Amino acid sequence: MTTPWGEPVLSRFPEDPRDRLRAWDASDEYLLRHLAERQPPLSGAVVVVGDRWGALVTALAAHRPTQITDSWLGQEATRANLARNGVEPGTVRLLTTRDAPPERADVLLVRVPKSLALLEDQLLRLAPSVHADTVVVGTGMVKEIHTSTLKLFERILGPTRTSLAEKKARLIFCTPDPSLVRPPNPWPYRYTLPGDVGPVSGRAVVNHAGVFCADRLDIGTRFFLRHLPAGGGGRVVDLGCGNGVVGTAMALADPKAEVLFVDESFQAVASAQDTYRANDVSGHAEFQVGDGLAGVPSGSVDLVLNNPPFHSHQATTDATAWRMFTGARRTLRPGGELWVVGNRHLGHHVKLRRLFGNSEVVASDPKFVVLRAVRR
């Protein structure tokens, strides 16, 4: 990536030579050009929110910034990119969305996330750190910045305007207003499940901001909950757990099961933990933020339940699904099963047959399919 501060070498995480997606985009470049041309130059405490793969904090390392991210993969990419470019450990402070925000932000840079709820939560959490002279600049691709995005900045921080577009990217300029009366933070959000979704019918769900479909049960998960396997004890993994409703359903159906909730989102794992606890489940559960099943021993799992994503931010890709399915095959015991729900058009059955040598349709409707693959 070419920047006014040099040309850092960057990669996504985990590194894959076949991956053609870059670790930065035009909105990162636009923001960095603006900051280099800005007068007076940057000074004070620099806070960077939502830096997807560490491109921004790597370029701005001389300013000793703080990065706040919801992505475990993004944080690991940042660590690797900082090391790759010779940045001394400790130069950049790495925080997650679950950590207390910095007490002061003299420069607040916001990479607009896909989730408007996550943006709302983070701006509300950071608002006390912002003062009248704080430089606030957001960035994103044109298709990521909407009227609702600008209204959030304006409602929480102060008057907001946008730049002209460059290479399909746009900047957001916000002038903090310390006298602004801010709304209370509505997150986490809690609701009751409908009565037709198996063991979790009528149960509570807790969603922290940024979790997929945070204000309602998405239709894919609803379909999955109606067709989960019968309990049989053993080690169960809710892979890409989101709010944890699938793993909680298995724990309620089979109190002898040991359920591991795994997601790369810090917000998701916090949601799963709160959902599980809200339902007074008596079984054994573990909660892990990480890269899928990478930290799970081979041949140690009886059942993996998975609703794999098919987007990485704005890019459509099946790379995450492949990693999840490959990890499931490695960690399952002989006879162990992977159950997957997905949109019919994604063709997950082809991947499963290639990896497992088998794939069975458990249930289907015009939009979704539940598939079962057995580790031989």
C-alpha positions as CSV (number, residue, x, y, z in Angstrom):
1,M,0.0,0.0,0.0
2,T,1.4,3.4,-1.0
3,T,0.9,6.1,1.7
4,P,2.4,9.5,2.5
5,W,4.3,7.7,5.3
6,G,5.9,5.0,3.1
7,E,4.8,1.7,1.5
8,P,3.9,-0.9,4.2
9,V,3.6,-4.5,3.1
10,L,0.2,-5.8,4.3
11,S,-1.7,-9.1,4.4
12,R,-4.9,-10.4,5.7
13,F,-5.1,-13.2,8.3
14,P,-4.7,-16.0,8.0
15,E,-2.4,-15.6,5.1
16,D,-3.4,-17.4,2.0
17,P,-1.3,-17.0,-1.2
18,R,-4.5,-17.8,-3.2
19,D,-6.5,-15.0,-1.6
20,R,-6.7,-12.1,-4.1
21,L,-8.4,-9.8,-1.6
22,R,-6.1,-7.0,-0.3
23,A,-5.6,-5.9,3.3
24,W,-6.7,-2.3,2.5
25,D,-9.0,-0.5,0.1
26,A,-9.4,3.0,-1.4
27,S,-11.1,4.3,1.7
28,D,-8.0,3.6,3.8
29,E,-5.8,5.3,1.2
30,Y,-8.1,8.3,1.0
31,L,-8.1,8.8,4.8
32,L,-4.3,8.6,5.0
33,R,-3.8,11.1,2.2
34,H,-6.2,13.5,3.9
35,L,-4.4,13.2,7.3
36,A,-1.0,13.8,5.6
37,E,-2.3,17.0,4.0
38,R,-4.1,18.3,7.0
39,Q,-2.9,21.3,8.9
40,P,-2.1,21.4,11.7
41,P,-0.5,17.9,11.7
42,L,-1.9,15.1,13.8
43,S,-1.0,15.3,17.5
44,G,-2.1,13.9,20.8
45,A,-3.9,10.6,21.5
46,V,-4.9,8.9,18.2
47,V,-7.7,6.3,18.3
48,V,-8.6,4.1,15.3
49,V,-11.9,2.2,15.3
50,G,-12.7,-0.6,13.0
51,D,-9.3,-0.8,11.2
52,R,-10.1,-4.0,9.3
53,W,-6.6,-5.6,8.8
54,G,-4.3,-3.1,10.5
55,A,-3.5,-0.9,7.5
56,L,-4.3,2.3,9.2
57,V,-2.4,1.8,12.5
58,T,0.5,0.3,10.6
59,A,0.8,3.5,8.4
60,L,0.2,5.7,11.5
61,A,2.5,3.8,13.9
62,A,4.7,6.8,14.4
63,H,1.8,8.5,16.2
64,R,1.5,5.5,18.6
65,P,-2.2,5.0,17.9
66,T,-4.8,2.8,19.7
67,Q,-6.7,0.4,17.6
68,I,-10.2,-0.8,18.6
69,T,-11.6,-3.8,16.7
70,D,-14.3,-6.5,17.0
71,S,-12.4,-8.9,14.9
72,W,-10.0,-11.5,16.3
73,L,-8.7,-12.1,12.8
74,G,-8.3,-8.4,12.2
75,Q,-6.3,-8.0,15.4
76,E,-4.0,-10.9,14.5
77,A,-3.6,-9.4,11.0
78,T,-2.6,-6.1,12.7
79,R,0.0,-7.8,14.9
80,A,1.5,-9.6,11.9
81,N,1.5,-6.5,9.7
82,L,3.1,-4.4,12.5
83,A,5.9,-7.0,12.9
84,R,6.3,-7.4,9.1
85,N,6.9,-3.6,8.8
86,G,9.4,-3.4,11.7
87,V,7.1,-1.7,14.2
88,E,8.3,-2.3,17.8
89,P,5.9,-4.2,20.0
90,G,3.9,-1.9,22.2
91,T,4.0,1.0,19.8
92,V,0.3,0.4,18.8
93,R,-2.1,-0.3,21.6
94,L,-4.5,-3.1,20.6
95,L,-8.0,-3.1,22.2
96,T,-11.2,-5.0,21.5
97,T,-14.8,-3.7,21.5
98,R,-15.2,-5.4,24.9
99,D,-12.4,-3.4,26.5
100,A,-12.9,-0.1,28.2
101,P,-12.3,2.7,25.6
102,P,-9.4,5.1,26.0
103,E,-10.0,8.0,28.4
104,R,-9.1,10.6,25.9
105,A,-9.2,10.8,22.1
106,D,-7.6,13.9,20.4
107,V,-7.9,12.2,17.0
108,L,-10.7,9.7,16.3
109,L,-10.6,7.8,13.1
110,V,-13.5,5.6,12.2
111,R,-13.5,2.9,9.5
112,V,-17.3,2.6,9.0
113,P,-18.4,-1.0,9.8
114,K,-21.0,-3.0,7.9
115,S,-23.2,-3.0,11.0
116,L,-24.8,0.3,11.9
117,A,-25.5,-1.0,15.4
118,L,-21.8,-1.6,16.0
119,L,-21.1,2.0,14.8
120,E,-23.8,3.3,17.2
121,D,-22.4,1.3,20.2
122,Q,-18.8,2.3,19.5
123,L,-19.6,6.0,19.1
124,L,-21.6,6.1,22.3
125,R,-18.9,4.3,24.2
126,L,-16.2,6.7,22.8
127,A,-18.2,9.9,23.1
128,P,-17.0,10.7,26.7
129,S,-13.4,10.5,25.4
130,V,-14.0,13.1,22.7
131,H,-13.6,16.9,23.4
132,A,-14.4,20.0,21.4
133,D,-11.0,20.0,19.7
134,T,-11.0,16.3,18.8
135,V,-10.4,15.7,15.1
136,V,-13.0,13.2,14.0
137,V,-12.8,11.6,10.6
138,G,-14.7,8.6,9.3
139,T,-13.9,6.7,6.1
140,G,-15.6,4.1,4.0
141,M,-16.6,3.1,0.5
142,V,-19.5,5.1,-1.0
143,K,-21.8,2.0,-0.8
144,E,-21.0,1.7,2.9
145,I,-21.9,5.3,3.9
146,H,-25.6,6.1,4.0
147,T,-27.7,8.9,5.4
148,S,-28.3,6.8,8.5
149,T,-24.5,6.7,9.0
150,L,-24.2,10.4,9.0
151,K,-27.2,10.9,11.3
152,L,-25.5,8.6,13.8
153,F,-22.3,10.7,13.9
154,E,-24.5,13.8,14.1
155,R,-26.8,12.5,16.9
156,I,-23.9,11.2,19.0
157,L,-20.9,13.5,18.4
158,G,-21.9,16.6,16.6
159,P,-22.4,18.3,13.2
160,T,-21.3,16.1,10.3
161,R,-20.6,16.5,6.6
162,T,-19.0,14.3,3.9
163,S,-16.3,14.8,1.3
164,L,-16.4,14.4,-2.4
165,A,-16.0,10.8,-3.5
166,E,-12.6,9.5,-4.7
167,K,-12.1,6.1,-6.2
168,K,-15.6,5.2,-4.9
169,A,-14.5,6.1,-1.3
170,R,-15.7,9.0,0.9
171,L,-14.7,10.7,4.1
172,I,-16.9,11.8,7.0
173,F,-16.0,15.0,8.9
174,C,-17.6,15.5,12.3
175,T,-17.2,18.5,14.7
176,P,-17.7,17.4,18.3
177,D,-20.3,19.2,20.3
178,P,-19.6,18.7,24.1
179,S,-23.1,20.2,24.9
180,L,-24.9,17.5,22.9
181,V,-27.4,15.4,25.0
182,R,-26.7,11.9,23.8
183,P,-29.2,9.0,23.9
184,P,-28.6,6.1,26.2
185,N,-26.8,3.1,24.7
186,P,-29.5,0.6,23.6
187,W,-27.0,-2.3,23.5
188,P,-27.0,-5.1,24.4
189,Y,-30.5,-5.9,23.1
190,R,-32.6,-8.7,24.6
191,Y,-35.7,-10.3,23.2
192,T,-37.7,-13.5,23.5
193,L,-37.6,-16.2,20.9
194,P,-40.9,-17.4,19.1
195,G,-42.6,-20.6,20.2
196,D,-41.8,-22.7,17.2
197,V,-38.0,-23.1,17.3
198,G,-37.5,-26.3,19.3
199,P,-35.7,-26.4,22.7
200,V,-35.2,-22.6,22.8
201,S,-38.8,-21.7,22.1
202,G,-39.8,-18.8,24.3
203,R,-36.3,-18.4,25.6
204,A,-34.2,-15.2,26.0
205,V,-31.6,-14.1,23.5
206,V,-29.0,-11.4,24.3
207,N,-27.3,-9.6,21.4
208,H,-24.4,-7.2,21.6
209,A,-24.1,-4.6,18.8
210,G,-22.7,-5.9,15.6
211,V,-23.9,-9.5,15.9
212,F,-25.7,-10.7,12.7
213,C,-29.5,-10.0,12.8
214,A,-29.2,-8.5,16.3
215,D,-32.8,-7.4,16.8
216,R,-34.6,-10.5,15.6
217,L,-34.1,-14.2,14.8
218,D,-32.8,-14.6,11.2
219,I,-34.7,-17.0,9.0
220,G,-31.7,-19.3,8.4
221,T,-31.1,-19.8,12.1
222,R,-34.9,-20.3,12.6
223,F,-34.9,-23.0,10.0
224,F,-31.8,-24.7,11.5
225,L,-33.3,-24.6,15.0
226,R,-36.3,-26.6,13.8
227,H,-34.0,-29.4,12.4
228,L,-31.2,-29.8,14.9
229,P,-30.0,-33.3,15.6
230,A,-31.3,-35.2,18.7
231,G,-29.1,-35.0,21.7
232,G,-26.6,-37.7,22.3
233,G,-24.1,-36.3,24.7
234,G,-20.5,-35.7,23.8
235,R,-18.6,-32.7,22.7
236,V,-20.5,-30.2,20.6
237,V,-19.2,-27.1,18.8
238,D,-21.4,-24.1,17.8
239,L,-19.0,-22.9,15.1
240,G,-19.4,-19.2,14.2
241,C,-21.8,-19.1,17.1
242,G,-23.1,-15.5,16.7
243,N,-25.5,-15.0,19.7
244,G,-25.2,-18.6,20.7
245,V,-28.8,-19.6,20.2
246,V,-27.9,-22.8,18.3
247,G,-25.4,-24.1,20.9
248,T,-27.8,-23.1,23.7
249,A,-30.6,-25.1,22.1
250,M,-28.3,-28.2,22.0
251,A,-27.4,-27.7,25.7
252,L,-31.1,-27.4,26.6
253,A,-32.0,-30.5,24.6
254,D,-29.1,-32.5,26.1
255,P,-27.8,-31.4,29.5
256,K,-24.9,-34.0,29.2
257,A,-23.5,-32.3,26.2
258,E,-20.3,-30.2,26.5
259,V,-20.8,-27.2,24.2
260,L,-18.0,-25.0,22.8
261,F,-19.1,-21.7,21.4
262,V,-16.6,-20.3,18.9
263,D,-16.5,-17.1,16.9
264,E,-14.0,-14.6,15.6
265,S,-16.1,-11.7,16.8
266,F,-15.6,-10.5,20.4
267,Q,-19.2,-9.1,20.4
268,A,-20.6,-12.5,19.2
269,V,-18.9,-14.5,21.9
270,A,-20.0,-12.0,24.6
271,S,-23.6,-12.4,23.2
272,A,-23.3,-16.2,23.3
273,Q,-22.1,-16.2,26.8
274,D,-24.9,-13.9,27.9
275,T,-27.6,-15.9,26.0
276,Y,-26.4,-19.1,27.6
277,R,-26.4,-17.6,31.1
278,A,-29.8,-15.9,30.6
279,N,-31.4,-19.3,30.2
280,D,-29.9,-21.0,33.3
281,V,-28.6,-23.9,31.3
282,S,-27.3,-26.7,33.6
283,G,-24.7,-28.2,31.2
284,H,-21.0,-27.5,30.6
285,A,-20.0,-24.7,28.2
286,E,-16.9,-23.0,27.0
287,F,-16.6,-19.7,25.1
288,Q,-13.7,-19.0,22.7
289,V,-12.8,-16.1,20.5
290,G,-10.5,-17.2,17.6
291,D,-10.0,-18.5,14.1
292,G,-12.7,-21.2,14.0
293,L,-11.5,-24.6,15.2
294,A,-7.8,-23.8,14.9
295,G,-7.2,-24.2,18.6
296,V,-9.3,-27.4,19.0
297,P,-7.5,-30.8,19.2
298,S,-7.9,-33.2,16.3
299,G,-10.4,-35.9,16.7
300,S,-11.9,-34.4,19.9
301,V,-15.4,-33.4,18.8
302,D,-18.6,-35.4,18.2
303,L,-20.8,-32.8,16.6
304,V,-20.2,-29.4,14.8
305,L,-23.1,-27.1,14.0
306,N,-22.4,-24.3,11.5
307,N,-24.1,-21.5,9.6
308,P,-21.1,-20.2,7.7
309,P,-20.9,-16.6,6.4
310,F,-20.4,-16.0,2.7
311,H,-19.1,-12.4,3.0
312,S,-15.8,-10.9,4.3
313,H,-16.9,-7.3,5.0
314,Q,-18.3,-6.3,1.5
315,A,-16.6,-9.0,-0.5
316,T,-18.4,-12.3,-1.4
317,T,-16.2,-15.3,-0.7
318,D,-16.4,-18.9,0.3
319,A,-13.0,-18.9,1.9
320,T,-14.4,-18.8,5.4
321,A,-16.8,-21.7,4.7
322,W,-13.9,-23.8,3.4
323,R,-11.8,-23.1,6.5
324,M,-14.8,-24.0,8.8
325,F,-15.5,-27.2,6.9
326,T,-11.9,-28.2,6.8
327,G,-11.5,-27.5,10.5
328,A,-14.6,-29.5,11.3
329,R,-13.3,-32.6,9.4
330,R,-10.0,-32.4,11.3
331,T,-11.5,-32.0,14.8
332,L,-14.4,-34.5,14.4
333,R,-13.9,-38.1,15.8
334,P,-14.6,-41.0,13.4
335,G,-18.4,-41.1,13.1
336,G,-18.7,-37.5,14.2
337,E,-21.0,-35.2,12.2
338,L,-21.0,-31.7,10.7
339,W,-24.4,-30.1,10.3
340,V,-24.6,-27.1,8.1
341,V,-27.4,-24.7,7.2
342,G,-27.1,-22.3,4.3
343,N,-28.7,-20.7,1.3
344,R,-29.5,-23.4,-1.3
345,H,-27.6,-21.5,-4.1
346,L,-24.3,-21.6,-2.2
347,G,-23.8,-25.3,-3.1
348,H,-22.2,-26.3,0.3
349,H,-23.1,-29.9,-0.5
350,V,-20.3,-29.9,-3.2
351,K,-17.7,-28.8,-0.7
352,L,-18.9,-31.3,1.9
353,R,-18.7,-34.2,-0.6
354,R,-15.2,-33.2,-1.6
355,L,-14.0,-33.0,2.0
356,F,-16.0,-35.8,3.7
357,G,-16.9,-38.0,0.8
358,N,-20.6,-37.7,1.7
359,S,-23.4,-35.2,2.2
360,E,-27.0,-35.8,3.1
361,V,-29.9,-33.4,2.9
362,V,-31.6,-33.3,6.4
363,A,-34.2,-30.7,5.5
364,S,-34.8,-28.0,2.8
365,D,-37.2,-25.3,1.8
366,P,-37.2,-23.0,-1.2
367,K,-34.4,-20.8,0.4
368,F,-32.4,-22.9,2.8
369,V,-31.0,-26.4,3.2
370,V,-29.7,-28.3,6.2
371,L,-26.9,-30.7,5.3
372,R,-25.2,-33.5,7.3
373,A,-21.7,-34.9,6.6
374,V,-20.1,-37.8,8.6
375,R,-16.4,-38.1,9.3
376,R,-15.4,-41.6,8.1
